[in-house]
């Protein structure tokens, strides 16, 4: 029973901030951009979270400010997963190894560019555009997704049943669908979940730096920067967005860990250890530790 409630609590930690961000704009009864009182007024009366640096209702801005971050993170995750899975599968199974190596070298070049620098460059080319920020986040996440999916797909393609299918002359699409994708799907889903958390953090960082839609548009990341000067008068305009972002990240991460623990508590397969050892060759210790716990989610 305790484990069940713990699982429910972890799920709620991840779901509630997302739900608040998506439906929040329809729940607010006040304008998020119109001043309603003096700056940094404490919570009282009709303003449950007080006011911000310009006297705007903090609750209204919190309810509106999460949608952009969530859709940026979600779209970047979907795009990164599609590209990562497609390029990873192709590069692991194509007979054109020279072309595959050239494509992987190009992707590694993108990975060498610092994430924030790439976001700043793209945002400078199209200021005030949230779509450009989402594209930048997706580009940052693609290289790791490609490497993880390629490495595991390459291992699956080397199994006896996949080689037998190739020897029988089965079509490439059929081998991918029946021999590789079933084993690759758990890893791809786990990796996508972790990238969603990272994309959310990047989207919030972009808002903090003023990238994307400018003021007075509400954004959880921008709210933190705008209201730092009033922490002593009213800390809620800073604390509430921070708590929501942290809760989202922790909830999704713990949910993945919990799902992995439930899966691995049975009889773990030797493929899990093999996957972790293969990922270790990429040299990213942090991701190896994470993947060692979620290598067989779902």
HELIX and SHEET records of a PDB file:
HELIX    1   1 UNK A    2  UNK A   27  1                                  26    
HELIX    2   2 UNK A   58  UNK A   65  1                                   8    
HELIX    3   3 UNK A   67  UNK A   93  1                                  27    
HELIX    4   4 UNK A   97  UNK A  111  1                                  15    
HELIX    5   5 UNK A  115  UNK A  125  1                                  11    
HELIX    6   6 UNK A  130  UNK A  157  1                                  28    
HELIX    7   7 UNK A  160  UNK A  167  1                                   8    
HELIX    8   8 UNK A  172  UNK A  175  1                                   4    
HELIX    9   9 UNK A  176  UNK A  180  3                                   5    
HELIX   10  10 UNK A  181  UNK A  208  1                                  28    
HELIX   11  11 UNK A  220  UNK A  226  1                                   7    
HELIX   12  12 UNK A  228  UNK A  230  5                                   3    
HELIX   13  13 UNK A  236  UNK A  264  1                                  29    
HELIX   14  14 UNK A  270  UNK A  280  1                                  11    
HELIX   15  15 UNK A  285  UNK A  294  1                                  10    
END                                                                             
